Amino acid sequence: MKLKKSNSIMLLASVSILGLFLFPLWNITLEAPQYPIPLGMDIYINDFADANPHDIKNINLMNHYVGMKYIPESIPEFKIFPAVIIVMSIIGLFLSFKANHKWFLSWFVVMLVLAVAGIYDFYLWEHDYGHNLDPKAIMKFTNPDGSIMGFQPPLFGSKDILNFRAHSYPQLGAYFLAFGMFLSLVAFWIGKKTNPKTNESH
């Protein structure tokens, strides 16, 4: 079975998002004078991983003093997100063989909504992690106005937290996701140009 060009591109888009299972989605790195090698944590779609050996353990030990929660071995999203990506990949594969280009745009819109929801969930997790502090913490820091200082890492970019410089940036898995979504738009656009009859209302 020979696929149209637009359908072939949609097929590639559906497979590309599976790169999330091979490469980290995000990375958070902490730089400080007392750590010649920065501490880092890679966030996969289904796991947290050390950027360097024992990094997460050291981050947890450091965070304990200011009352931050330990980074858990697993969170509910590690079960939900993989299932969502697998389902969307299967749907994309089905569309690439059975549907016209109009469905490719619908797939992109759903993926965009899911991506935004995932980013918002990540922000909420960071906010809780950085602000829901143990009142019995060994060390307490306050802002100039007297409020309790939060230790939320940036959602995207870099930020100074006490003597640390925190960095938060997407990794290769996120680029595979973005590439797959971009390809679905390309597939829609090519399909629209090469199949004008399907654009006419009936």
N, C-alpha and C positions, 0 to 999 in steps of 0.2 A: 504494500500500500504506500503510494507516494503522497506525501503531505504537501500542501501549499506552503509557500515561504512563510507566511504569517503563522501558520499552525506549527511549523518547525521551530520558529522562534519562541512560540508559546510553550512548546515542549521543553526547550532549553531553560526557559524561565522557571518552569515547574521543578526542574531538577536542580537548578542553581540554589534555590532556597534551602535545599538539604545540606548545603555547606555549613549551616548552623550546627550540624551534628559533628563536624570535623574540626572546626576552628572556634576559638573564643569569640563571644559576642561583644564583650566589653572588658576594659581593664581599669582598675583603680590602683594608682601608685602613690606612695608616700615617701617624700624626700625629707631628710633632716640631717643636721651635722653629726649626730650620734650614730647614724647608720650610713657608713661609707657606700654600702650597696643598698639602694632604696628597697623598701618593702612593697610588694605588689600582690594583687589578687586578680586572677583572670576569671571572668564570669562566663560560663558556657550556658547553653540553653537548658542544660540539665545538671549543672554542677558548679561548685566553686573550686578553684584550683590555685595552688601556689605559683606565683611568677618565678620565685626562687625557692629552694627547699626551706620548709618550716616558716614561710612568710606569714601564713594565716595564723599559725600558733603564736608568733611574735606579735602580730597585730592584736590578737585577742588579749594577750598578756598586757600589752601597752594600754589597750582600751579599758581594761578592768579597773585601772587606777582612777579613771575619770567617770566611771559608772556606765559605760556603754555596754550593750549586750554583746555576748559572744556571737561571732559569725557562725551560724548553724551549718551542720553538714548537709542539710536539705531543707527546702522550703516548698510549699504547695505548688508554686509556679513551675518547679522542675518536673512536675508530672503533667501539668496543664499545657504549658507551652510546646513541649515536644509533640503532644497529641494534636494540637492545633496545626502545627507546621506540617505534620505528616498528612493530615486530612486535606489541607490546602494544596499540598503537592499532588495528592491523588486526584483532587478535583481539577487542578490545572492540567494534569495528564489527560484526564477524560475530555476536557474541553479542547485540548490540542488535537484530539483525534475525531471528536464528534460535533464540535460547535463552530460557529462562525465568529468573526472578529468582535462582534458586539459583546459577546460573553467574556472576551479577554479584558475589556474595560471593567466589567463588573467584578472580575477576579481581582484586578488591581485595586479597585475601590475597597473591597473587603480586606485585602492585605494591608492597605493604608490605615484603615480603621483599627485593625489588629495591632499594627506597629505603634500607632499613637497610644493605644490602650496599654501596650507593653511598656512604653517609655514612661507613661504616667504612673504605672504600677511600680516601676523602678524608682521614680522620684518619691513616692509614698514610702517605699521601703527604706530609702536613704534618710528621709525625714524622721521616721520613727527610730531608726538606728542612731541618728545623731542628736535627737532631742529628748527621747524617752530615757532619761538617765536615772540610775539608781541613786536615791537621795542619801544613801549611806556610803557613797563612794569615798575613797581615801582622799582624793584631790578634787576640789571644786573650784571652778573658775567663773567669774561673772563679767558681764559686759560693762562698759562705762556707766550705763543707766542703772546698774545694779541687778539686772535680770541674769538668770543662769545662762552661761554661754553654751551654745550648741556646737556640735562637732560634725555636722552634716557635710559629707564630701560633695563637690560640685556634681551636678547632673551631667554637664559637659564643660570641659575646659579645665582651668587650674584655679586654685584658691589657697590662700594662706590660712592655716589653722594652728594657732600658737606658733611653735617653732617649726612646724611641718609645712611643706608645700605639697598639696594634694592635687593629683592629676586624674581626670576621668575622661577616657576617650574610647570610641568604638574600635573594634578589632576586625580581623578578617571575616569572621562569621557575619558581622553586621553588613560588611561590604557585599558579601554573597547575597544577603537578603535584599539589599538595595538594588543590586545588579539584576536579580530575578524580577523585581517589581518594575524596574526600568524596561527590561526586555518585554514584559507583558504590554507596556504602553507602545513599544515599538511594533509589536505584533498587531496590536489594534490599529495603529496608524497605517501600516503596510496593507493590512486586510481591507481597511476602508478605501485606500487608494486603488487597490487592484480588484476590488469586488463592488463596484458602484451600485449594482442592482440590489444588493442586500441592504443598501442605505435608503432605498426608496420605501415610502410607506405604502401599505397595501389597503 
